[in-house]
Amino acid sequence: MRRVILLVVLAGAVAVTSVISIMLGQYDLPLRDLPGILAAGPTGATDLTESVVWQIRIPRVLLGLLVGAALGVGGALMQSVFANPLAEPSVIGVTSGAGVGAAAAIVFGWTFLGTSTTPALAFVSGLITTGVVYALSRFGGKIRVINLILVGIAVNAVAGAAISFLVFLAPSTSREEIVFWQMGTLNGAQWAHVSVVGVIVAVGLVIALLLGRHLDVLSLGDRAAAHVGVNVGKLRALAIITATLLTAAAVSYAGLIGFVGLIVPHIIRTVAGPSNHLILPASALGGAVLIGLSDIVARTIIPFVDLPIGIFTALVGGPVFFILLRRMTRKGGHA
Protein backbone atom coordinates (compact mmCIF):
# COMPACT_ATOMS: atom_id res chain seq x y z
CA MET A 1 0.00 0.00 0.00
CA ARG A 2 2.84 2.36 0.88
CA ARG A 3 4.43 1.68 -2.50
CA VAL A 4 1.20 2.46 -4.35
CA ILE A 5 0.62 5.70 -2.42
CA LEU A 6 4.15 6.94 -3.12
CA LEU A 7 3.92 6.22 -6.86
CA VAL A 8 0.45 7.78 -7.11
CA VAL A 9 1.61 10.94 -5.33
CA LEU A 10 4.67 11.23 -7.57
CA ALA A 11 2.60 10.59 -10.72
CA GLY A 12 0.19 13.31 -9.61
CA ALA A 13 3.11 15.67 -9.02
CA VAL A 14 4.37 14.95 -12.55
CA ALA A 15 0.95 15.78 -14.01
CA VAL A 16 0.57 19.02 -12.01
CA THR A 17 4.12 20.13 -12.81
CA SER A 18 3.55 19.45 -16.52
CA VAL A 19 0.34 21.48 -16.64
CA ILE A 20 1.96 24.42 -14.82
CA SER A 21 4.98 24.27 -17.13
CA ILE A 22 2.74 24.39 -20.22
CA MET A 23 0.84 27.37 -18.82
CA LEU A 24 3.77 29.53 -17.73
CA GLY A 25 6.39 31.30 -19.84
CA GLN A 26 6.96 34.56 -21.62
CA TYR A 27 3.30 34.34 -22.57
CA ASP A 28 1.09 32.96 -19.80
CA LEU A 29 -1.75 30.69 -20.83
CA PRO A 30 -5.00 30.67 -18.79
CA LEU A 31 -5.95 27.27 -17.44
CA ARG A 32 -9.42 27.48 -18.99
CA ASP A 33 -7.90 27.62 -22.49
CA LEU A 34 -5.65 24.59 -22.02
CA PRO A 35 -8.22 21.77 -22.48
CA GLY A 36 -9.36 23.18 -25.84
CA ILE A 37 -5.80 23.57 -27.12
CA LEU A 38 -4.84 20.06 -26.03
CA ALA A 39 -8.01 18.61 -27.58
CA ALA A 40 -7.24 20.28 -30.92
CA GLY A 41 -3.95 18.41 -31.17
CA PRO A 42 -0.78 19.50 -32.97
CA THR A 43 -2.43 19.37 -36.40
CA GLY A 44 -5.31 21.52 -35.24
CA ALA A 45 -3.18 24.46 -34.08
CA THR A 46 -4.49 27.49 -35.97
CA ASP A 47 -3.25 30.53 -34.04
CA LEU A 48 -0.03 31.68 -32.41
CA THR A 49 -0.95 30.49 -28.91
CA GLU A 50 -1.79 26.96 -30.05
CA SER A 51 1.40 26.79 -32.12
CA VAL A 52 3.49 27.92 -29.15
CA VAL A 53 1.93 25.27 -26.92
CA TRP A 54 2.28 22.39 -29.37
CA GLN A 55 5.56 23.26 -31.06
CA ILE A 56 7.53 24.78 -28.16
CA ARG A 57 6.13 24.10 -24.71
CA ILE A 58 4.85 20.53 -24.94
CA PRO A 59 8.04 19.18 -26.59
CA ARG A 60 10.04 21.00 -23.93
CA VAL A 61 7.91 19.59 -21.10
CA LEU A 62 8.07 16.04 -22.47
CA LEU A 63 11.83 16.23 -23.01
CA GLY A 64 12.25 17.50 -19.46
CA LEU A 65 10.21 14.60 -18.06
CA LEU A 66 12.27 12.09 -20.03
CA VAL A 67 15.58 13.67 -19.03
CA GLY A 68 14.56 13.79 -15.36
CA ALA A 69 13.45 10.15 -15.42
CA ALA A 70 16.68 9.09 -17.14
CA LEU A 71 18.91 10.92 -14.66
CA GLY A 72 16.91 9.75 -11.63
CA VAL A 73 17.03 6.08 -12.62
CA GLY A 74 20.64 6.37 -13.79
CA GLY A 75 21.63 7.66 -10.37
CA ALA A 76 19.68 4.93 -8.57
CA LEU A 77 21.38 2.23 -10.67
CA MET A 78 24.83 3.70 -10.07
CA GLN A 79 24.25 3.82 -6.32
CA SER A 80 23.11 0.18 -6.30
CA VAL A 81 26.04 -1.05 -8.38
CA PHE A 82 28.68 0.87 -6.42
CA ALA A 83 26.83 0.29 -3.11
CA ASN A 84 27.36 3.97 -2.37
CA PRO A 85 24.84 6.85 -2.11
CA LEU A 86 27.44 9.25 -3.57
CA ALA A 87 27.75 7.34 -6.84
CA GLU A 88 25.78 9.74 -9.01
CA PRO A 89 26.63 10.17 -12.72
CA SER A 90 27.60 13.85 -12.44
CA VAL A 91 29.51 13.49 -9.16
CA ILE A 92 31.74 10.65 -10.36
CA GLY A 93 32.28 12.16 -13.81
CA VAL A 94 30.07 9.97 -15.98
CA THR A 95 27.85 12.86 -17.07
CA SER A 96 30.78 15.05 -18.14
CA GLY A 97 32.41 12.01 -19.76
CA ALA A 98 29.29 11.42 -21.83
CA GLY A 99 29.28 15.13 -22.58
CA VAL A 100 32.63 14.83 -24.35
CA GLY A 101 31.15 12.54 -26.98
CA ALA A 102 28.06 14.68 -27.37
CA ALA A 103 30.14 17.87 -27.65
CA ALA A 104 32.36 16.30 -30.29
CA ALA A 105 29.32 15.38 -32.38
CA ILE A 106 27.93 18.91 -32.08
CA VAL A 107 31.21 20.72 -32.79
CA PHE A 108 32.25 18.62 -35.79
CA GLY A 109 28.73 18.19 -37.12
CA TRP A 110 28.98 14.40 -37.25
CA THR A 111 25.82 12.73 -38.55
CA PHE A 112 27.07 9.33 -39.71
CA LEU A 113 24.34 7.64 -37.63
CA GLY A 114 21.68 10.21 -38.42
CA THR A 115 19.83 11.62 -35.43
CA SER A 116 21.34 8.87 -33.28
CA THR A 117 24.93 10.08 -33.78
CA THR A 118 25.02 12.42 -30.78
CA PRO A 119 23.46 10.01 -28.25
CA ALA A 120 25.57 7.13 -29.63
CA LEU A 121 28.84 9.03 -29.14
CA ALA A 122 27.68 10.21 -25.71
CA PHE A 123 26.96 6.60 -24.77
CA VAL A 124 30.37 5.36 -25.91
CA SER A 125 32.31 8.10 -24.12
CA GLY A 126 30.10 7.72 -21.03
CA LEU A 127 30.67 3.97 -20.96
CA ILE A 128 34.44 4.44 -21.23
CA THR A 129 34.29 6.96 -18.39
CA THR A 130 32.25 4.56 -16.24
CA GLY A 131 34.82 1.82 -16.78
CA VAL A 132 37.66 4.13 -15.75
CA VAL A 133 35.81 5.26 -12.62
CA TYR A 134 34.93 1.70 -11.65
CA ALA A 135 38.50 0.45 -12.14
CA LEU A 136 40.25 3.31 -10.33
CA SER A 137 37.83 3.46 -7.38
CA ARG A 138 38.24 -0.19 -6.37
CA PHE A 139 40.72 -0.95 -3.63
CA GLY A 140 40.85 -4.36 -1.98
CA GLY A 141 37.71 -5.41 -3.84
CA LYS A 142 35.63 -2.51 -2.50
CA ILE A 143 34.60 0.94 -3.73
CA ARG A 144 35.78 3.46 -1.15
CA VAL A 145 34.09 6.83 -0.70
CA ILE A 146 37.28 8.87 -0.84
CA ASN A 147 38.48 7.01 -3.94
CA LEU A 148 35.15 7.56 -5.66
CA ILE A 149 35.19 11.29 -4.95
CA LEU A 150 38.82 11.78 -5.97
CA VAL A 151 38.38 9.83 -9.19
CA GLY A 152 35.24 11.84 -9.89
CA ILE A 153 37.10 15.11 -9.41
CA ALA A 154 39.87 13.99 -11.76
CA VAL A 155 37.46 12.70 -14.42
CA ASN A 156 35.36 15.86 -14.28
CA ALA A 157 38.50 17.98 -14.65
CA VAL A 158 39.78 16.01 -17.66
CA ALA A 159 36.35 15.89 -19.31
CA GLY A 160 35.85 19.61 -18.66
CA ALA A 161 39.19 20.37 -20.30
CA ALA A 162 38.26 18.22 -23.29
CA ILE A 163 34.90 19.98 -23.69
CA SER A 164 36.57 23.38 -23.37
CA PHE A 165 39.02 22.42 -26.12
CA LEU A 166 36.13 21.36 -28.35
CA VAL A 167 34.40 24.67 -27.66
CA PHE A 168 37.59 26.45 -28.70
CA LEU A 169 37.55 24.52 -31.98
CA ALA A 170 33.88 25.29 -32.62
CA PRO A 171 32.85 28.05 -35.03
CA SER A 172 32.33 31.36 -33.24
CA THR A 173 28.64 31.35 -34.22
CA SER A 174 27.95 28.18 -32.23
CA ARG A 175 30.20 28.70 -29.20
CA GLU A 176 27.55 30.48 -27.16
CA GLU A 177 25.10 27.65 -27.82
CA ILE A 178 27.64 25.03 -26.71
CA VAL A 179 28.58 26.97 -23.56
CA PHE A 180 24.89 27.27 -22.66
CA TRP A 181 24.46 23.55 -23.32
CA GLN A 182 27.26 22.83 -20.82
CA MET A 183 25.10 24.33 -18.08
CA GLY A 184 22.05 22.24 -19.00
CA THR A 185 19.03 23.51 -20.89
CA LEU A 186 15.81 22.36 -22.51
CA ASN A 187 15.69 25.40 -24.76
CA GLY A 188 15.15 24.44 -28.39
CA ALA A 189 13.48 21.12 -27.63
CA GLN A 190 11.83 19.56 -30.67
CA TRP A 191 9.51 16.65 -31.30
CA ALA A 192 12.37 14.83 -33.04
CA HIS A 193 14.44 15.07 -29.84
CA VAL A 194 11.52 13.77 -27.79
CA SER A 195 11.16 10.78 -30.11
CA VAL A 196 14.83 9.77 -29.94
CA VAL A 197 15.20 10.27 -26.19
CA GLY A 198 11.81 8.67 -25.56
CA VAL A 199 12.81 5.40 -27.23
CA ILE A 200 16.17 5.24 -25.43
CA VAL A 201 14.70 6.10 -22.03
CA ALA A 202 11.83 3.62 -22.47
CA VAL A 203 14.28 0.80 -23.20
CA GLY A 204 16.53 1.84 -20.31
CA LEU A 205 13.65 2.04 -17.84
CA VAL A 206 12.31 -1.39 -18.79
CA ILE A 207 15.75 -2.96 -18.32
CA ALA A 208 16.25 -1.12 -15.02
CA LEU A 209 12.90 -2.31 -13.65
CA LEU A 210 13.71 -5.89 -14.63
CA LEU A 211 17.00 -5.60 -12.73
CA GLY A 212 15.38 -4.21 -9.58
CA ARG A 213 14.92 -7.43 -7.60
CA HIS A 214 18.34 -8.75 -8.58
CA LEU A 215 19.94 -5.52 -7.39
CA ASP A 216 18.23 -6.00 -4.02
CA VAL A 217 19.97 -9.35 -3.74
CA LEU A 218 23.28 -7.79 -4.82
CA SER A 219 23.04 -5.33 -1.93
CA LEU A 220 23.54 -8.30 0.43
CA GLY A 221 27.02 -8.81 -1.02
CA ASP A 222 28.57 -10.53 -4.01
CA ARG A 223 28.88 -13.90 -2.27
CA ALA A 224 25.29 -13.95 -1.06
CA ALA A 225 24.02 -12.93 -4.51
CA ALA A 226 26.11 -15.61 -6.23
CA HIS A 227 24.90 -18.18 -3.72
CA VAL A 228 21.27 -17.69 -4.80
CA GLY A 229 22.13 -17.94 -8.47
CA VAL A 230 22.75 -14.31 -9.48
CA ASN A 231 25.49 -13.78 -12.06
CA VAL A 232 27.11 -10.88 -10.25
CA GLY A 233 29.48 -9.83 -13.03
CA LYS A 234 26.79 -9.87 -15.68
CA LEU A 235 24.29 -8.06 -13.46
CA ARG A 236 26.75 -5.33 -12.53
CA ALA A 237 27.84 -4.83 -16.15
CA LEU A 238 24.24 -4.66 -17.41
CA ALA A 239 23.26 -2.16 -14.71
CA ILE A 240 26.26 0.06 -15.49
CA ILE A 241 25.55 -0.05 -19.23
CA THR A 242 21.89 0.81 -18.62
CA ALA A 243 22.76 3.73 -16.33
CA THR A 244 25.24 5.01 -18.91
CA LEU A 245 22.67 4.67 -21.69
CA LEU A 246 20.14 6.72 -19.72
CA THR A 247 22.73 9.35 -18.80
CA ALA A 248 23.90 9.61 -22.40
CA ALA A 249 20.34 10.10 -23.65
CA ALA A 250 19.81 12.94 -21.17
CA VAL A 251 23.16 14.62 -21.86
CA SER A 252 22.77 14.47 -25.63
CA TYR A 253 19.81 16.83 -25.84
CA ALA A 254 19.67 18.61 -22.47
CA GLY A 255 23.34 19.22 -21.71
CA LEU A 256 25.16 18.69 -18.43
CA ILE A 257 22.50 18.68 -15.70
CA GLY A 258 23.99 17.49 -12.45
CA PHE A 259 22.90 16.10 -9.08
CA VAL A 260 19.45 14.82 -10.14
CA GLY A 261 20.62 11.24 -9.72
CA LEU A 262 21.99 12.11 -6.29
CA ILE A 263 19.05 14.03 -4.86
CA VAL A 264 16.10 11.97 -6.04
CA PRO A 265 17.17 8.39 -5.12
CA HIS A 266 18.36 9.64 -1.72
CA ILE A 267 14.97 11.21 -0.93
CA ILE A 268 13.09 8.16 -2.23
CA ARG A 269 15.30 5.80 -0.23
CA THR A 270 14.76 7.86 2.92
CA VAL A 271 10.98 7.78 2.48
CA ALA A 272 10.40 4.29 1.10
CA GLY A 273 13.33 2.16 2.24
CA PRO A 274 16.08 0.32 0.35
CA SER A 275 14.06 -1.79 -2.11
CA ASN A 276 15.19 -1.09 -5.68
CA HIS A 277 11.91 -2.52 -6.93
CA LEU A 278 10.34 0.69 -5.58
CA ILE A 279 13.29 3.09 -5.74
CA LEU A 280 13.73 2.73 -9.52
CA PRO A 281 10.20 3.66 -10.70
CA ALA A 282 9.89 6.27 -7.95
CA SER A 283 13.23 7.80 -9.00
CA ALA A 284 11.97 8.06 -12.58
CA LEU A 285 8.91 10.01 -11.44
CA GLY A 286 10.87 12.04 -8.88
CA GLY A 287 13.51 12.98 -11.43
CA ALA A 288 10.81 14.11 -13.84
CA VAL A 289 9.28 16.32 -11.14
CA LEU A 290 12.64 17.86 -10.19
CA ILE A 291 13.55 18.72 -13.78
CA GLY A 292 10.05 20.02 -14.42
CA LEU A 293 10.14 22.32 -11.40
CA SER A 294 13.69 23.47 -12.23
CA ASP A 295 12.60 24.31 -15.77
CA ILE A 296 9.64 26.33 -14.52
CA VAL A 297 11.91 28.37 -12.26
CA ALA A 298 14.51 28.77 -15.02
CA ARG A 299 11.91 30.23 -17.39
CA THR A 300 10.02 32.45 -14.95
CA ILE A 301 12.35 33.71 -12.19
CA ILE A 302 13.65 36.50 -14.46
CA PRO A 303 11.19 37.87 -17.03
CA PHE A 304 12.07 37.09 -20.67
CA VAL A 305 15.22 35.19 -19.63
CA ASP A 306 15.74 31.43 -20.02
CA LEU A 307 18.30 30.41 -17.40
CA PRO A 308 20.21 27.09 -17.48
CA ILE A 309 18.52 24.31 -15.50
CA GLY A 310 21.85 23.06 -14.18
CA ILE A 311 22.13 26.15 -11.98
CA PHE A 312 19.11 25.16 -9.91
CA THR A 313 19.85 21.44 -9.65
CA ALA A 314 23.38 22.32 -8.48
CA LEU A 315 22.04 24.75 -5.86
CA VAL A 316 19.97 21.93 -4.38
CA GLY A 317 22.40 19.09 -5.06
CA GLY A 318 25.50 20.71 -3.58
CA PRO A 319 24.20 20.83 0.00
CA VAL A 320 22.70 17.33 -0.33
CA PHE A 321 26.07 15.99 -1.48
CA PHE A 322 27.81 17.64 1.48
CA ILE A 323 25.29 16.17 3.95
CA LEU A 324 25.69 12.68 2.50
CA LEU A 325 29.47 12.98 2.56
CA ARG A 326 29.41 13.99 6.24
CA ARG A 327 27.22 11.02 7.08
CA MET A 328 29.47 8.61 5.21
CA THR A 329 32.64 9.87 6.89
CA ARG A 330 31.04 9.70 10.34
CA LYS A 331 30.19 6.05 9.70
CA GLY A 332 33.78 5.34 8.71
CA GLY A 333 33.10 5.46 4.95
CA HIS A 334 36.39 7.27 4.42
CA ALA A 335 38.44 4.29 5.54
Phi and psi in degrees as a GROMACS rama.xvg file:
@    title "Ramachandran Plot"
@    xaxis  label "Phi"
@    yaxis  label "Psi"
@TYPE xy
-61.1546  -38.9118  ARG-2
-63.8426  -44.4352  ARG-3
-64.4129  -43.6272  VAL-4
-61.1213  -45.1096  ILE-5
-61.1489  -46.3579  LEU-6
-66.8952  -37.361  LEU-7
-65.8758  -43.5345  VAL-8
-61.8363  -44.5602  VAL-9
-66.2617  -40.3006  LEU-10
-63.0482  -40.0643  ALA-11
-63.9667  -38.824  GLY-12
-64.5729  -38.0008  ALA-13
-61.6933  -44.8216  VAL-14
-63.8766  -46.4204  ALA-15
-63.6606  -45.2684  VAL-16
-60.4589  -40.2303  THR-17
-64.488  -44.0698  SER-18
-63.1593  -45.4566  VAL-19
-62.1707  -40.659  ILE-20
-64.4819  -37.328  SER-21
-67.9224  -34.9445  ILE-22
-76.263  -34.0825  MET-23
-98.1387  150.691  LEU-24
162.272  -160.342  GLY-25
-62.8436  -26.9312  GLN-26
-125.595  109.392  TYR-27
-75.086  139.518  ASP-28
-109.638  123.648  LEU-29
-62.7472  144.032  PRO-30
-60.7249  -34.7401  LEU-31
-65.3758  -23.4952  ARG-32
-85.9163  -17.0689  ASP-33
-64.8872  -45.4056  LEU-34
-57.3959  -41.3793  PRO-35
-65.0746  -39.6885  GLY-36
-67.8918  -41.9278  ILE-37
-67.2683  -36.9562  LEU-38
-67.3412  -31.0996  ALA-39
-67.623  -29.7104  ALA-40
78.9463  168.477  GLY-41
-63.9265  -30.8246  PRO-42
-80.0543  -15.5382  THR-43
-96.7001  4.89018  GLY-44
-68.9985  117.847  ALA-45
-115.29  -19.5315  THR-46
-122.492  179.587  ASP-47
-62.3745  -43.6492  LEU-48
-61.0529  -46.265  THR-49
-64.1447  -38.2502  GLU-50
-65.8793  -40.3668  SER-51
-62.2524  -43.5566  VAL-52
-63.9108  -48.1974  VAL-53
-82.4738  -28.962  TRP-54
-100.265  -17.3565  GLN-55
-119.986  -56.6232  ILE-56
-75.4324  -47.1056  ARG-57
-64.0894  -45.0134  ILE-58
-58.654  -38.3669  PRO-59
-65.9152  -43.8349  ARG-60
-62.9978  -46.6201  VAL-61
-63.9192  -42.0577  LEU-62
-62.9766  -39.9865  LEU-63
-62.7992  -40.9221  GLY-64
-63.4743  -42.921  LEU-65
-65.6528  -43.7139  LEU-66
-63.4173  -44.7967  VAL-67
-61.7927  -42.9479  GLY-68
-63.369  -42.6383  ALA-69
-62.7958  -46.2558  ALA-70
-69.1276  -38.176  LEU-71
-63.6989  -47.9795  GLY-72
-70.4669  -37.9443  VAL-73
-58.8417  -42.3279  GLY-74
-65.6776  -42.0809  GLY-75
-62.5556  -40.818  ALA-76
-65.1714  -44.2197  LEU-77
-60.3159  -42.7677  MET-78
-66.1344  -34.9075  GLN-79
-70.2151  -43.1208  SER-80
-66.8969  -45.2999  VAL-81
-84.5656  -6.79582  PHE-82
53.3074  44.7045  ALA-83
-151.093  125.794  ASN-84
-70.0053  -9.03484  PRO-85
-93.0333  -3.82699  LEU-86
-81.7176  74.88  ALA-87
-108.052  141.673  GLU-88
-49.2152  -40.9751  PRO-89
-77.7807  -33.0808  SER-90
-68.0117  -42.2031  VAL-91
-93.0501  6.07821  ILE-92
95.6481  -1.01616  GLY-93
-68.0476  -39.2319  VAL-94
-62.5896  -48.1064  THR-95
-68.19  -32.7609  SER-96
-63.3649  -44.1438  GLY-97
-64.9138  -31.3522  ALA-98
-64.9603  -26.9934  GLY-99
-63.5343  -45.8593  VAL-100
-64.9607  -42.3697  GLY-101
-64.9226  -41.7075  ALA-102
-64.0434  -39.7348  ALA-103
-61.8247  -41.7777  ALA-104
-63.8062  -39.7299  ALA-105
-70.2103  -45.8317  ILE-106
-65.8454  -45.0599  VAL-107
-90.5745  -3.05286  PHE-108
65.4067  33.3299  GLY-109
-71.3899  132.602  TRP-110
-139.605  27.2124  THR-111
-67.357  -14.4864  PHE-112
-115.305  22.5296  LEU-113
66.8138  -140.501  GLY-114
-69.3523  -11.2861  THR-115
-89.3795  -2.35593  SER-116
-61.4661  -50.0351  THR-117
-62.3784  -52.3031  THR-118
-64.0282  -31.2809  PRO-119
-65.9737  -45.0621  ALA-120
-68.232  -36.2896  LEU-121
-63.6747  -39.1351  ALA-122
-64.627  -45.4586  PHE-123
-62.8235  -49.1761  VAL-124
-67.3585  -34.6024  SER-125
-67.4721  -38.2217  GLY-126
-67.0133  -40.8642  LEU-127
-61.5616  -43.7706  ILE-128
-61.6267  -43.0929  THR-129
-60.385  -43.0397  THR-130
-60.9162  -41.6464  GLY-131
-64.2246  -45.8635  VAL-132
-61.6596  -44.4309  VAL-133
-63.3063  -42.6535  TYR-134
-69.1761  -43.5706  ALA-135
-78.3163  -19.792  LEU-136
-87.036  -16.1662  SER-137
-79.6171  134.794  ARG-138
-146.335  116.75  PHE-139
66.9701  28.6393  GLY-140
82.9653  4.29238  GLY-141
-127.905  154.998  LYS-142
-94.52  112.65  ILE-143
-91.9615  146.229  ARG-144
-58.7469  -49.8566  VAL-145
-64.09  -38.0976  ILE-146
-63.4257  -43.4316  ASN-147
-61.2356  -44.0847  LEU-148
-67.7614  -44.6508  ILE-149
-64.9656  -41.7173  LEU-150
-64.0985  -40.9841  VAL-151
-60.7833  -41.7185  GLY-152
-61.9218  -45.4907  ILE-153
-64.5606  -44.6468  ALA-154
-64.6016  -43.1481  VAL-155
-61.9726  -38.2108  ASN-156
-66.0627  -46.2262  ALA-157
-65.1336  -45.825  VAL-158
-63.5841  -39.4255  ALA-159
-62.4947  -39.6621  GLY-160
-64.9064  -40.7992  ALA-161
-64.3575  -42.632  ALA-162
-65.842  -40.34  ILE-163
-61.2596  -39.9811  SER-164
-64.2007  -40.6201  PHE-165
-65.2745  -38.2731  LEU-166
-62.6942  -39.6572  VAL-167
-61.5904  -36.5699  PHE-168
-76.3582  -19.6006  LEU-169
-68.5681  152.279  ALA-170
-59.9098  146.213  PRO-171
-59.1777  -28.0171  SER-172
-70.3569  -22.1009  THR-173
-110.448  -0.240088  SER-174
-64.3079  -41.6729  ARG-175
-62.3864  -39.4519  GLU-176
-63.6629  -41.9848  GLU-177
-68.7073  -41.1433  ILE-178
-61.7784  -42.086  VAL-179
-64.8786  -38.2339  PHE-180
-63.2995  -33.7575  TRP-181
-61.4965  -26.1273  GLN-182
-92.689  -2.66192  MET-183
86.903  120.055  GLY-184
-157.472  150.167  THR-185
-106.015  5.29328  LEU-186
-63.3076  134.255  ASN-187
86.8493  12.8133  GLY-188
-61.6089  138.992  ALA-189
-128.776  162.781  GLN-190
-61.5486  -34.2765  TRP-191
-62.3253  -39.588  ALA-192
-64.394  -42.3798  HIS-193
-60.7277  -40.7525  VAL-194
-63.5562  -47.9956  SER-195
-64.5076  -50.8574  VAL-196
-65.5008  -37.0102  VAL-197
-59.2747  -43.8744  GLY-198
-64.6571  -46.8644  VAL-199
-63.3979  -45.3106  ILE-200
-66.5682  -39.2329  VAL-201
-60.5727  -45.9411  ALA-202
-62.7698  -45.4376  VAL-203
-61.9756  -40.9534  GLY-204
-67.6496  -40.3206  LEU-205
-61.4231  -46.9669  VAL-206
-61.5595  -43.8851  ILE-207
-60.7193  -43.5765  ALA-208
-65.1755  -36.585  LEU-209
-67.3431  -27.7938  LEU-210
-84.1825  -11.2342  LEU-211
-52.1794  -53.1135  GLY-212
-66.2433  -37.2076  ARG-213
-65.4762  -36.7084  HIS-214
-67.2653  -31.4249  LEU-215
-62.7541  -40.0432  ASP-216
-67.6213  -39.3887  VAL-217
-61.9423  -30.1883  LEU-218
-65.1494  -16.7311  SER-219
-79.6595  -10.3139  LEU-220
120.806  153.816  GLY-221
-61.7462  -41.5703  ASP-222
-65.8415  -44.6284  ARG-223
-64.1244  -40.4094  ALA-224
-65.4463  -42.9912  ALA-225
-65.7591  -32.8351  ALA-226
-65.4727  -30.6631  HIS-227
-95.5288  10.3015  VAL-228
99.4224  8.9277  GLY-229
-83.5786  129.219  VAL-230
-80.6041  95.1668  ASN-231
-60.4092  -46.9462  VAL-232
-61.3294  -45.0405  GLY-233
-65.8753  -41.6054  LYS-234
-63.2129  -46.6388  LEU-235
-64.0527  -42.1985  ARG-236
-64.5965  -43.1943  ALA-237
-65.5809  -39.2154  LEU-238
-66.1928  -41.2125  ALA-239
-65.3797  -43.6969  ILE-240
-62.9549  -41.2377  ILE-241
-64.8456  -44.111  THR-242
-62.1776  -39.959  ALA-243
-67.3211  -40.0074  THR-244
-60.3628  -45.6745  LEU-245
-65.1497  -43.2351  LEU-246
-63.238  -42.3834  THR-247
-63.0914  -40.6905  ALA-248
-61.7715  -41.1127  ALA-249
-68.6528  -45.1398  ALA-250
-63.8649  -37.9455  VAL-251
-56.9409  -40.4441  SER-252
-116.677  -8.67972  TYR-253
-119.779  -4.35911  ALA-254
81.656  -165.261  GLY-255
-89.473  91.6742  LEU-256
-104.79  116.223  ILE-257
-102.363  164.437  GLY-258
74.404  -5.86231  PHE-259
-62.0098  -44.6401  VAL-260
-71.2205  -9.64436  GLY-261
-92.7274  -46.6801  LEU-262
-68.9453  -52.8017  ILE-263
-64.6587  -53.9523  VAL-264
-60.054  -33.4792  PRO-265
-64.0597  -45.1778  HIS-266
-64.7444  -44.5597  ILE-267
-61.8731  -43.2806  ILE-268
-64.3354  -37.6181  ARG-269
-65.393  -38.2862  THR-270
-81.4329  -42.9821  VAL-271
-109.473  -6.50234  ALA-272
96.5519  -174.36  GLY-273
-89.2742  -0.64717  PRO-274
-68.5345  118.09  SER-275
-67.292  -24.093  ASN-276
-60.8246  -26.2744  HIS-277
-101.119  -39.2205  LEU-278
-59.6701  -40.7473  ILE-279
-64.5424  -54.3391  LEU-280
-65.9816  -35.5195  PRO-281
-67.1349  -35.1754  ALA-282
-67.3029  -34.5497  SER-283
-62.3731  -47.1221  ALA-284
-68.7394  -42.333  LEU-285
-64.0528  -40.865  GLY-286
-62.6451  -39.4042  GLY-287
-62.79  -41.3698  ALA-288
-64.6473  -44.631  VAL-289
-62.2848  -45.4652  LEU-290
-66.4058  -39.4809  ILE-291
-61.0059  -46.0955  GLY-292
-65.4184  -41.3444  LEU-293
-62.3481  -38.8667  SER-294
-67.8035  -38.0583  ASP-295
-61.5722  -46.2502  ILE-296
-63.9568  -42.1031  VAL-297
-61.4119  -32.0467  ALA-298
-91.0652  -15.3824  ARG-299
-121.425  -17.5353  THR-300
-65.3384  -33.1773  ILE-301
-122.439  121.097  ILE-302
-56.4719  133.739  PRO-303
62.1478  23.5818  PHE-304
-128.402  132.343  VAL-305
-107.098  97.2324  ASP-306
-79.4856  155.412  LEU-307
-66.0186  138.723  PRO-308
-67.7372  -34.2236  ILE-309
-57.0652  -25.2379  GLY-310
-61.4589  -45.0119  ILE-311
-78.4934  -36.5353  PHE-312
-67.7681  -32.7865  THR-313
-70.7573  -37.0688  ALA-314
-62.874  -34.4939  LEU-315
-84.4985  -42.1666  VAL-316
-70.759  -32.6493  GLY-317
-57.398  -54.2207  GLY-318
-62.2174  -37.7099  PRO-319
-62.5967  -42.4264  VAL-320
-60.7495  -43.689  PHE-321
-62.5049  -42.879  PHE-322
-63.1258  -44.6158  ILE-323
-63.6346  -40.7204  LEU-324
-62.4827  -41.5912  LEU-325
-62.6226  -41.2207  ARG-326
-64.5673  -41.6506  ARG-327
-65.1362  -42.3906  MET-328
-68.8736  -34.4003  THR-329
-65.7414  -31.0168  ARG-330
-85.3268  1.6175  LYS-331
90.84  15.4925  GLY-332
-68.9748  -10.6421  GLY-333
-83.6155  -12.716  HIS-334
